[in-house]
Amino acid sequence: MSENRHFNFNFLVSFCHLLTMPAPMSFAANMYLYLFEGTVISITNTTLLWCILSDPRNRRRREFALVAAQAIADMCYAAAFMLIANRRLVLYFEDSLNGTVPATECSYIPALWLHNIATPLLGLLPLTTSFNFLLCSVTPVWYLSAGVTYTVVLLIVPYATAILLLTANALLQINVTTPTSVLCIAANGAANPTAYHIMLFFRIVANLASAITYAFILIYLRKSQGGSLRTLSTQQQKMHRNAKITLGMVTLNSMVLLFIPDVLLVFNPWNITAKYSTPLYSMTLSKTMINFGVYMSRYRELRNIILERCLSCMPAWARQHCNSLLSSVAGYNPEGTSRLNDSRKKSRSSVCPGIRKVNTRNYEKAVNDARLASGRSDGRSGSCESQSERGSHDGDGKRRRSSHSDLFGSRTSYAFNTATVTAHSPTSTMTSIRFIPINLRSFCGSQTKRLASELGYMTLFILK
């Protein structure tokens, strides 16, 4: 028994030692990891940009403009890592990892340009979002009245700062012949040390400042019990609450997966970068992937666009089945986004959306059969109206016509607002009849108009 325990202990020690040993393909595996994460980030953020820019209503929303700006910065950061990984893989398979090149040669490759412009943006854009939400919480009236100029300034400031730092680094690296590693590591001479440390300083301090700003907003809203937000409508307060939760999730993501790795990489306590530099850089890439999940989970407008595009590519039977399943999900409209619904309401189609096309003869037959069935169920043979009802038809006819004119005078389609009733047939079987109020202007035919004005409802047989 003791020998088995000794054997198991030695096996665990050997296994742990094997995990910590640098494997021959560890460098290539790390580069493949960068390529994989960069590809996922590029796909997800491209999808996010498409969801925002393809819809006019989303383009006009200030918070979505900030999300799009963040997505562009994340894509630049991912593209930089992909290009750097590709360059290093080529050097790895050529067995040239230990070579040196002049610093100028590394400073002007596209990977370093993208990396240098994305480094400060990953901190400045979260700070800009927090500052924008601070103004929204403290002065909501001014925030709602602020025009396009405020949004443009809000987006220009972080990007102008990043471009200024990028330009300064490029000017400082002109004709610098100091040898640096062929891997072109920004922290080891590929970028100007002063400019690069300023970029990192902006990213670290800006992320910390965004977290402090968000904490101040929470304290302000708690102490003032909503403050000026109480003057807003219920819908506006709901949108503000949703934005607050979203910003909190994004800020927490930035602090855990960006701020902490940056601090460890810069100050290098316990020489942590010697073994864990790749996981730390991978954490910064993971931060950009999680942002996509946060925005998609918090904004119904973005989810609906993706679901609608996916459903439009399916066959008709699969699309109908998915609509029936997704219609039970809160917040999902199986007919698409609100923008598409508005366009459908304005259409002058001959048949209301969602109602199958029937000719006038079949329609009249269905109406007469329904009237006959309802008359027989009440004990009247062959007629839907008794003599007393015919005599008093003029008395309540005005009331019926007025209610019908109110119903059909609107241009709104009531295709899916259906009420199901049952009528007894002479054999006591249950026949399902569905009354669907429709728009007279969108249903052609003079006879159909006359029948609809008399009945007020279009009656269709749906056998269950």
Sequence and secondary structure as in RCSB ss.txt:
>XXXX:A:sequence
MSENRHFNFNFLVSFCHLLTMPAPMSFAANMYLYLFEGTVISITNTTLLWCILSDPRNRRRREFALVAAQAIADM
CYAAAFMLIANRRLVLYFEDSLNGTVPATECSYIPALWLHNIATPLLGLLPLTTSFNFLLCSVTPVWYLSAGVTY
TVVLLIVPYATAILLLTANALLQINVTTPTSVLCIAANGAANPTAYHIMLFFRIVANLASAITYAFILIYLRKSQ
GGSLRTLSTQQQKMHRNAKITLGMVTLNSMVLLFIPDVLLVFNPWNITAKYSTPLYSMTLSKTMINFGVYMSRYR
ELRNIILERCLSCMPAWARQHCNSLLSSVAGYNPEGTSRLNDSRKKSRSSVCPGIRKVNTRNYEKAVNDARLASG
RSDGRSGSCESQSERGSHDGDGKRRRSSHSDLFGSRTSYAFNTATVTAHSPTSTMTSIRFIPINLRSFCGSQTKR
LASELGYMTLFILK
>XXXX:A:secstr
 HHHHHHHHHHHHHHHHHHHS  TTHHHHHHHHHHHHHHHHHHHHHHHHHHHHTSHHHHH HHHHHHHHHHHHHH
HHHHHHHHHHHHHHHHHHTT TT EEEHHHHHTSHHHHHHHHHHHHHHHHHHHHHHHHHHHHH HHHHHH  HHH
HHHHHHHHHHHHHHHHHHHHHHTTT   EEETT  GGGTTS HHHHHHHHHHHHHHHHHHHHHHHHHHHHHHHTT
TGGGGGS HHHHHHHHHHHHHHHHHHHHHIIIIIHHHHHHHH GGGTHHHHHHHHHHHHHHHHHHHHHHHHHH H
HHHHHHHHHHHHTS HHHHHHHHHHHTTSTT  TT  HHHHHHHHH   SS TTS    HHHHHHHHHHHHHHHH
HHTT SS SS HHHHHTHHHHHHHHHHHHHHHHHS    TT  EEEEEE TT  EEEEEEE   GGGS  HHHHH
HHHHHSSEEEE   
